[in-house]
């Protein structure tokens, strides 16, 4: 039977990602496996829309606040899991292209299982551009458990 040693769970804080995290916690609690909880902030913040543009300074401030807010949210989730399920949770926030950051984390941390939601916050756009989950499944060097809603 496959018993992972490190589980990576990417989250966009959607209800679908929460379901994937629940599944990962269930797996981790059975095998005393740590969970690496990751949130990726897309580096493609749109600076201009129609005739209105944000200053570079405002974009940087928004990015900084987004990172801080994401870290706080991950910390709360991690603390709740540790308290309720006694599972070790390590969390991080990265900036970049979500699928690339997830695959990089898998390689760097030598993750042997990725648990990811089949859907995220992207809605209809995922059908036009391809979903993060699809790209992770195609590029991963380890098993990927795709959790459907």
PARO-222107 format. One record per residue: residue in three letters; residue number from 1; x, y, z of N, C-alpha, C in turn. Coordinates in pm, 1 decimal, always signed. Example, Ala and Ser with C-alpha at 12.3 -4.5 7.8 and 13.67 -1.06 7.14 Angstrom:
<vexfis>
- Ala, 1, +1319.0, -569.0, +780.0, +1230.0, -450.0, +780.0, +1320.0, -330.0, +780.0;
- Ser, 2, +1285.0, -225.0, +708.0, +1367.0, -106.0, +714.0, +1290.0, +3.0, +787.0;
</vexfis>
This chain:
<vexfis>
- Unk, 1, +82.7, -118.4, +0.0, +0.0, +0.0, +0.0, +88.1, +126.0, +0.0;
- Unk, 2, +48.5, +222.7, -77.7, +121.5, +349.0, -88.7, +100.5, +432.0, +37.3;
- Unk, 3, +208.4, +470.1, +101.1, +201.8, +556.3, +219.5, +292.1, +676.7, +195.1;
- Unk, 4, +232.7, +790.8, +162.2, +314.6, +909.0, +132.5, +392.5, +956.8, +253.9;
- Unk, 5, +506.9, +1016.9, +226.5, +591.1, +1071.2, +333.3, +574.5, +1223.1, +345.3;
- Unk, 6, +534.1, +1287.8, +234.1, +509.8, +1432.3, +232.2, +394.5, +1459.7, +135.3;
- Unk, 7, +295.9, +1535.0, +182.0, +178.7, +1566.7, +99.9, +174.7, +1717.2, +74.4;
- Unk, 8, +160.5, +1754.7, -51.0, +146.6, +1895.2, -89.2, +0.6, +1922.7, -122.5;
- Unk, 9, -55.0, +2026.6, -60.8, -192.8, +2066.8, -88.7, -194.2, +2213.3, -129.7;
- Unk, 10, -208.8, +2239.4, -259.1, -223.1, +2378.5, -304.1, -364.6, +2426.8, -272.2;
- Unk, 11, -377.9, +2552.6, -232.8, -510.6, +2605.9, -203.3, -527.8, +2745.1, -262.2;
- Unk, 12, -647.0, +2770.2, -310.8, -684.2, +2905.4, -352.6, -794.1, +2957.9, -260.4;
- Unk, 13, -813.4, +2886.7, -149.1, -911.4, +2920.4, -45.7, -1055.3, +2902.4, -93.0;
- Unk, 14, -1076.6, +2828.5, -199.6, -1212.0, +2800.5, -246.4, -1268.2, +2680.8, -169.2;
- Unk, 15, -1399.0, +2660.4, -180.5, -1460.6, +2544.5, -113.9, -1406.5, +2414.4, -174.0;
- Unk, 16, -1365.6, +2418.0, -299.9, -1310.2, +2298.6, -364.0, -1173.3, +2264.7, -305.5;
- Unk, 17, -1092.1, +2367.7, -283.8, -960.6, +2347.0, -222.5, -976.2, +2298.4, -78.9;
- Unk, 18, -1078.7, +2347.0, -10.0, -1105.1, +2300.3, +126.6, -1136.8, +2150.7, +127.9;
- Unk, 19, -1210.2, +2104.1, +27.6, -1242.2, +1960.9, +17.8, -1115.1, +1879.0, -6.8;
- Unk, 20, -1024.5, +1930.3, -89.0, -897.5, +1861.7, -114.4, -813.7, +1857.0, +13.7;
- Unk, 21, -812.9, +1965.5, +88.1, -738.0, +1969.5, +213.1, -795.0, +1869.0, +312.9;
- Unk, 22, -925.5, +1859.5, +318.3, -990.1, +1761.3, +406.7, -944.4, +1619.4, +373.8;
- Unk, 23, -940.6, +1588.5, +246.2, -897.0, +1455.7, +201.0, -750.4, +1432.7, +238.3;
- Unk, 24, -667.6, +1533.8, +219.5, -525.6, +1522.4, +253.2, -505.6, +1502.7, +403.4;
- Unk, 25, -582.8, +1573.4, +483.6, -573.4, +1558.5, +629.4, -610.4, +1416.2, +669.7;
- Unk, 26, -711.6, +1361.7, +606.0, -752.6, +1224.1, +634.1, -638.4, +1126.2, +603.7;
- Unk, 27, -574.2, +1143.8, +489.9, -461.3, +1057.7, +451.4, -344.1, +1077.8, +547.9;
- Unk, 28, -312.6, +1202.6, +576.6, -198.3, +1235.0, +662.2, -216.4, +1182.6, +804.1;
- Unk, 29, -338.2, +1190.1, +855.6, -361.8, +1147.1, +993.3, -345.5, +996.0, +1010.0;
- Unk, 30, -364.6, +921.7, +904.1, -348.7, +775.1, +909.6, -203.1, +731.6, +905.2;
- Unk, 31, -119.5, +814.1, +844.8, +19.4, +771.9, +824.5, +121.9, +865.9, +888.2;
- Unk, 32, +76.0, +955.2, +975.5, +164.6, +1049.3, +1043.4, +253.4, +1123.7, +943.1;
- Unk, 33, +189.4, +1175.7, +839.6, +257.3, +1242.5, +729.3, +235.5, +1393.7, +738.6;
- Unk, 34, +340.2, +1473.5, +719.0, +320.0, +1618.5, +719.9, +252.6, +1666.5, +591.4;
- Unk, 35, +176.9, +1774.5, +607.6, +111.9, +1839.4, +494.0, +182.7, +1971.8, +468.4;
- Unk, 36, +215.6, +1995.5, +341.7, +271.1, +2122.5, +297.7, +157.3, +2197.1, +228.9;
- Unk, 37, +107.1, +2298.5, +295.3, -5.0, +2376.4, +245.8, +50.6, +2498.0, +171.9;
- Unk, 38, +11.0, +2514.4, +46.1, +68.8, +2617.6, -38.5, -38.2, +2702.9, -104.5;
- Unk, 39, -19.6, +2833.8, -96.1, -103.7, +2926.9, -170.1, -13.7, +3004.1, -265.6;
- Unk, 40, -54.4, +3010.2, -392.3, +25.2, +3082.0, -492.5, -51.6, +3205.9, -536.6;
- Unk, 41, +15.0, +3318.9, -523.8, -41.9, +3445.2, -570.7, +6.6, +3465.7, -713.0;
- Unk, 42, -87.7, +3468.3, -803.6, -53.9, +3481.6, -945.0, +21.9, +3611.9, -968.0;
- Unk, 43, +134.0, +3601.3, -1037.7, +217.0, +3719.7, -1061.8, +157.8, +3812.7, -1166.0;
- Unk, 44, +50.6, +3774.2, -1226.6, -11.0, +3853.9, -1332.4, -118.5, +3947.0, -1278.4;
- Unk, 45, -80.6, +4039.7, -1190.9, -176.3, +4137.9, -1142.2, -195.2, +4240.8, -1252.6;
- Unk, 46, -318.8, +4258.9, -1293.6, -348.2, +4351.5, -1402.7, -335.8, +4494.5, -1352.8;
- Unk, 47, -244.7, +4567.6, -1412.1, -217.3, +4704.0, -1368.1, -311.4, +4805.0, -1434.7;
- Unk, 48, -359.0, +4772.1, -1554.3, -446.6, +4864.7, -1626.5, -574.7, +4795.4, -1670.8;
- Unk, 49, -684.3, +4870.9, -1667.4, -813.0, +4824.1, -1718.1, -878.1, +4941.3, -1790.6;
- Unk, 50, -905.8, +4920.8, -1916.9, -963.8, +5023.3, -2003.6, -875.8, +5149.0, -1997.1;
- Unk, 51, -925.6, +5258.1, -1942.7, -849.0, +5382.9, -1938.6, -788.7, +5412.1, -1801.3;
- Unk, 52, -796.3, +5319.1, -1710.2, -749.8, +5343.2, -1574.3, -632.8, +5251.0, -1541.4;
- Unk, 53, -525.1, +5306.8, -1489.3, -408.1, +5227.4, -1450.3, -370.8, +5254.8, -1304.7;
- Unk, 54, -324.7, +5152.1, -1238.4, -274.6, +5165.0, -1101.6, -125.7, +5195.7, -1107.7;
- Unk, 55, -77.7, +5270.9, -1011.5, +65.6, +5300.2, -1007.5, +141.1, +5174.9, -966.6;
- Unk, 56, +266.5, +5168.3, -1004.1, +351.7, +5056.3, -965.9, +360.1, +5042.5, -814.9;
- Unk, 57, +363.4, +5155.4, -745.9, +369.3, +5155.5, -599.1, +242.9, +5092.6, -538.9;
- Unk, 58, +127.4, +5127.0, -595.2, +1.2, +5071.9, -546.0, -6.1, +4921.4, -571.8;
- Unk, 59, +42.0, +4876.7, -686.5, +42.9, +4734.3, -718.3, +132.3, +4659.4, -619.1;
- Unk, 60, +250.7, +4714.7, -589.9, +341.7, +4651.6, -493.6, +278.5, +4644.5, -354.7;
- Unk, 61, +210.1, +4750.9, -315.5, +143.0, +4751.7, -185.7, +31.9, +4646.9, -181.7;
- Unk, 62, -42.0, +4635.6, -291.2, -147.5, +4535.2, -300.8, -87.7, +4394.0, -291.9;
- Unk, 63, +23.6, +4370.3, -361.4, +89.4, +4239.5, -357.4, +135.4, +4206.0, -215.3;
- Unk, 64, +195.5, +4303.9, -148.6, +244.4, +4283.7, -12.0, +128.5, +4250.0, +82.1;
- Unk, 65, +18.5, +4322.4, +70.6, -99.3, +4297.5, +154.0, -159.9, +4160.7, +122.5;
- Unk, 66, -159.1, +4123.9, -3.0, -211.6, +3994.2, -44.5, -130.0, +3880.0, +16.1;
- Unk, 67, +0.9, +3894.5, +16.6, +88.8, +3793.3, +76.4, +62.2, +3784.2, +226.6;
- Unk, 68, +54.4, +3899.0, +293.9, +29.9, +3900.1, +438.2, -104.5, +3836.7, +472.6;
- Unk, 69, -206.2, +3874.9, +400.1, -340.5, +3821.7, +422.6, -344.6, +3670.2, +398.5;
- Unk, 70, -278.4, +3625.2, +293.6, -275.2, +3482.2, +261.7, -201.3, +3404.3, +370.3;
- Unk, 71, -89.6, +3457.4, +417.4, -14.5, +3391.5, +526.3, -101.1, +3378.8, +652.1;
- Unk, 72, -172.6, +3485.1, +685.2, -259.4, +3482.5, +803.0, -366.5, +3374.6, +788.9;
- Unk, 73, -425.5, +3367.3, +671.8, -531.1, +3268.5, +648.5, -475.7, +3126.2, +653.6;
- Unk, 74, -359.0, +3105.2, +593.8, -296.2, +2972.7, +598.5, -260.6, +2934.4, +742.0;
- Unk, 75, -211.5, +3031.4, +818.1, -175.4, +3004.5, +957.4, -297.4, +2958.5, +1036.3;
- Unk, 76, -410.0, +3024.5, +1017.9, -533.3, +2985.2, +1087.7, -575.7, +2844.5, +1049.1;
- Unk, 77, -570.3, +2814.5, +920.2, -607.3, +2680.2, +874.2, -513.4, +2575.8, +933.3;
- Unk, 78, -384.2, +2603.8, +930.0, -284.5, +2510.1, +982.2, -305.5, +2486.9, +1131.2;
- Unk, 79, -327.4, +2594.3, +1206.8, -348.3, +2580.3, +1351.1, -471.5, +2496.4, +1382.0;
- Unk, 80, -578.4, +2514.8, +1305.1, -700.5, +2437.0, +1326.8, -676.7, +2288.8, +1299.6;
- Unk, 81, -603.3, +2259.2, +1193.2, -574.7, +2119.0, +1158.8, -486.2, +2055.5, +1265.8;
- Unk, 82, -384.2, +2127.2, +1307.0, -292.0, +2075.0, +1408.3, -368.1, +2047.0, +1538.3;
- Unk, 83, -454.8, +2138.9, +1576.7, -529.7, +2123.9, +1701.8, -629.3, +2008.3, +1694.8;
- Unk, 84, -704.6, +1998.3, +1585.9, -810.7, +1898.8, +1575.1, -760.7, +1760.8, +1535.0;
- Unk, 85, -666.3, +1755.9, +1443.2, -626.3, +1627.0, +1385.7, -485.2, +1584.2, +1422.9;
- Unk, 86, -411.8, +1670.7, +1490.1, -274.3, +1638.2, +1530.9, -185.1, +1603.4, +1411.2;
- Unk, 87, -208.0, +1672.4, +1300.5, -129.3, +1653.8, +1179.4, -33.3, +1772.2, +1167.5;
- Unk, 88, +91.5, +1745.6, +1134.7, +189.3, +1853.0, +1115.5, +158.7, +1924.2, +983.7;
- Unk, 89, +151.6, +2057.7, +990.0, +122.9, +2138.2, +870.4, +229.1, +2246.6, +857.7;
- Unk, 90, +292.8, +2250.2, +741.8, +388.9, +2354.1, +707.9, +324.6, +2434.5, +595.3;
- Unk, 91, +319.6, +2566.4, +609.1, +251.4, +2644.3, +505.6, +344.3, +2750.3, +448.1;
- Unk, 92, +311.9, +2790.3, +323.6, +391.5, +2890.9, +256.0, +307.3, +2961.4, +151.0;
- Unk, 93, +347.7, +3083.0, +119.7, +286.3, +3160.9, +13.0, +395.4, +3190.4, -88.7;
- Unk, 94, +367.9, +3165.3, -213.9, +462.0, +3193.5, -322.6, +393.8, +3285.6, -422.8;
- Unk, 95, +475.0, +3358.2, -497.4, +424.2, +3437.3, -608.9, +471.4, +3371.2, -737.1;
- Unk, 96, +383.8, +3367.8, -837.1, +421.7, +3309.2, -964.5, +303.5, +3252.8, -1037.7;
- Unk, 97, +332.3, +3173.0, -1138.1, +229.1, +3102.5, -1212.4, +190.6, +2981.8, -1126.4;
- Unk, 98, +64.1, +2968.9, -1087.4, +26.6, +2864.8, -991.6, +75.6, +2723.6, -1024.9;
- Unk, 99, +51.6, +2674.8, -1144.5, +93.0, +2537.6, -1176.3, +244.4, +2521.2, -1169.3;
- Unk, 100, +317.3, +2620.4, -1216.3, +464.0, +2613.5, -1212.7, +516.6, +2617.8, -1069.4;
- Unk, 101, +456.4, +2701.6, -986.1, +498.6, +2710.9, -846.2, +470.2, +2581.0, -771.6;
- Unk, 102, +357.6, +2519.1, -800.1, +321.5, +2391.7, -736.4, +420.8, +2283.5, -776.6;
- Unk, 103, +451.2, +2273.9, -905.0, +545.3, +2172.4, -952.4, +686.5, +2197.4, -900.3;
- Unk, 104, +723.7, +2321.9, -887.3, +854.3, +2356.4, -831.4, +862.2, +2314.8, -684.6;
- Unk, 105, +754.8, +2340.3, -611.2, +748.5, +2302.4, -469.8, +757.1, +2150.0, -454.4;
- Unk, 106, +690.4, +2079.6, -543.9, +694.2, +1932.7, -540.6, +837.7, +1882.7, -556.0;
- Unk, 107, +908.2, +1941.8, -648.3, +1046.5, +1900.9, -674.3, +1138.9, +1941.1, -559.1;
- Unk, 108, +1129.4, +2065.2, -515.4, +1215.8, +2117.8, -410.1, +1199.4, +2043.2, -277.9;
- Unk, 109, +1074.9, +2016.5, -240.3, +1047.1, +1953.7, -111.1, +1043.2, +1800.8, -118.4;
- Unk, 110, +1063.5, +1747.3, -239.7, +1058.0, +1601.8, -261.6, +923.7, +1544.0, -213.9;
- Unk, 111, +818.4, +1609.9, -254.8, +681.0, +1569.8, -222.9, +650.0, +1440.6, -296.6;
- Unk, 112, +581.8, +1346.6, -230.6, +547.9, +1222.5, -300.2, +397.3, +1204.3, -321.2;
- Unk, 113, +316.7, +1305.1, -284.1, +174.1, +1305.1, -317.7, +124.5, +1449.0, -319.1;
- Unk, 114, +56.3, +1485.8, -426.8, -10.1, +1616.1, -436.0, -160.1, +1590.0, -431.1;
- Unk, 115, -229.3, +1661.6, -343.1, -375.2, +1652.2, -336.0, -429.0, +1788.6, -376.6;
- Unk, 116, -501.5, +1791.5, -488.0, -545.5, +1918.8, -545.8, -691.8, +1909.9, -587.7;
- Unk, 117, -760.6, +2021.3, -578.6, -900.4, +2028.4, -621.4, -908.5, +2030.4, -773.8;
- Unk, 118, -1012.5, +1967.8, -826.2, -1030.6, +1967.5, -971.8, -1076.3, +2103.7, -1021.9;
- Unk, 119, -1137.1, +2182.7, -935.9, -1185.5, +2315.7, -970.8, -1132.9, +2415.0, -869.6;
- Unk, 120, -1128.3, +2540.9, -911.6, -1086.9, +2647.2, -820.5, -1175.0, +2767.5, -839.2;
- Unk, 121, -1120.3, +2881.9, -809.9, -1196.1, +3006.6, -820.2, -1209.0, +3057.9, -962.8;
- Unk, 122, -1137.9, +2999.2, -1057.1, -1126.8, +3058.7, -1190.0, -1253.3, +3052.5, -1273.6;
- Unk, 123, -1349.9, +2968.3, -1239.0, -1475.9, +2962.3, -1312.0, -1458.5, +2926.1, -1459.0;
- Unk, 124, -1522.7, +3000.3, -1546.8, -1524.6, +2969.8, -1689.4, -1386.7, +2983.1, -1753.5;
- Unk, 125, -1299.3, +3065.8, -1697.5, -1166.9, +3085.2, -1756.7, -1087.8, +2955.4, -1764.4;
- Unk, 126, -1110.9, +2864.5, -1669.7, -1033.6, +2740.2, -1671.3, -1063.6, +2658.0, -1796.4;
- Unk, 127, -1184.7, +2672.0, -1849.1, -1219.5, +2597.9, -1970.2, -1151.1, +2656.2, -2093.7;
- Unk, 128, -1118.9, +2784.0, -2088.6, -1055.0, +2849.0, -2201.7, -903.3, +2831.0, -2201.4;
- Unk, 129, -843.1, +2833.6, -2082.5, -697.7, +2833.3, -2074.6, -639.7, +2702.9, -2020.3;
- Unk, 130, -719.5, +2613.9, -1969.2, -667.2, +2492.6, -1906.7, -651.2, +2516.9, -1758.2;
- Unk, 131, -689.9, +2419.6, -1678.9, -688.9, +2441.5, -1534.7, -552.4, +2414.8, -1472.7;
- Unk, 132, -533.8, +2469.2, -1355.4, -411.5, +2446.2, -1278.5, -397.7, +2296.5, -1250.0;
- Unk, 133, -508.1, +2234.0, -1209.8, -503.6, +2090.4, -1178.7, -456.8, +2008.3, -1299.5;
- Unk, 134, -506.7, +2039.7, -1418.0, -464.4, +1967.4, -1538.9, -314.7, +1981.5, -1562.1;
- Unk, 135, -264.2, +2101.7, -1546.8, -121.1, +2125.9, -1568.8, -36.3, +2055.5, -1463.5;
- Unk, 136, -84.5, +2051.7, -1340.7, -11.5, +1982.7, -1233.8, -9.7, +1832.1, -1260.7;
- Unk, 137, -123.0, +1776.0, -1298.3, -129.2, +1632.6, -1328.9, -31.7, +1598.0, -1441.1;
- Unk, 138, -30.3, +1678.2, -1545.6, +57.1, +1652.0, -1660.5, +204.6, +1668.6, -1627.7;
- Unk, 139, +238.5, +1762.0, -1538.6, +379.0, +1791.2, -1512.0, +438.0, +1727.1, -1388.1;
- Unk, 140, +355.3, +1665.8, -1306.5, +402.9, +1612.4, -1179.0, +489.9, +1488.3, -1194.1;
- Unk, 141, +588.5, +1479.4, -1105.3, +676.3, +1362.3, -1101.0, +632.8, +1266.1, -989.8;
- Unk, 142, +517.7, +1294.3, -926.8, +465.7, +1207.5, -821.9, +315.9, +1189.0, -844.7;
- Unk, 143, +254.4, +1095.8, -772.1, +109.5, +1079.2, -785.1, +34.4, +1206.5, -746.3;
- Unk, 144, -76.0, +1229.8, -815.8, -162.2, +1345.1, -788.0, -302.7, +1292.1, -763.8;
- Unk, 145, -358.2, +1326.2, -648.7, -496.8, +1292.5, -617.6, -580.1, +1416.1, -648.5;
- Unk, 146, -667.8, +1404.7, -748.2, -754.9, +1515.5, -786.7, -890.0, +1494.6, -719.5;
- Unk, 147, -926.3, +1589.7, -635.3, -1051.0, +1580.5, -559.3, -1159.8, +1656.7, -633.1;
- Unk, 148, -1265.9, +1584.4, -668.0, -1378.6, +1647.2, -738.8, -1480.4, +1698.9, -638.9;
- Unk, 149, -1550.6, +1805.9, -677.0, -1652.0, +1862.6, -584.4, -1769.7, +1768.7, -565.9;
</vexfis>
